[in-house]
Amino acid sequence: MSIRLSKGSTAKKTKVYLVEGYRDENGKSKQRIVKKYGNLEDLKAKDSNILEKLKAQAKEIPKNEVKITLNLSDSNTQKEKDKNYGYFFLENIYNTLEITEFIKGYSFEGNHRYNIDEIMKLLIFGRILKPESKKKTFLGRDEYFTPFKCTINSVYRSLSETYGRDASLVITM
């Protein structure tokens, strides 16, 4: 963070800004205004050492500091429902165990029009994070950060297709 003084060609007074350096999407170095202090002449009238004090304060501000204010009296009716991020570590384990590849290599009877891998992820993540019935797990599928696109019928069909055929595919919890 640094202090920038700016005076336009037609302006009579110098403006004082707190600025932050960053790089845009093309890698070009730029600055953005974080705070406007006002006119330098007005600030110096109140405190003659204001510029040195502002520069010292700017150096003490850590990079990428974010300040958030919450108003607990605001209602939640207009806000989007919170999403569950807790399954990301489970998805990492799921991928490490190469369950997706196993399901792809498994031969199922008949042609199915649903993604068994996605349904298995939903049921596994849902049962670990919030143990409920298959139907309630399905109904809560929109609570996850990445939405699961499946129907309740495809969930039940996938279970009937995998249950009882081969114990290596059945995952019990």
Secondary structure, 3 states (H helix, E strand, C coil): CEEEEECCCCCCCCEEEEEEEEECCCCCEEEEEEEEEEEHHHHHHHCCCHHHHHHHHHHHCCCCCCCCCCCCCCCCCCCCCCCECCCHHHHHHHHHCCHHHHHHHCCCCCCCCCCHHHHHHHHHHHHHHCCCCHHHHHHCHHHECCCCCCCHHHHHHHHHHHCCCCCCCCCCC
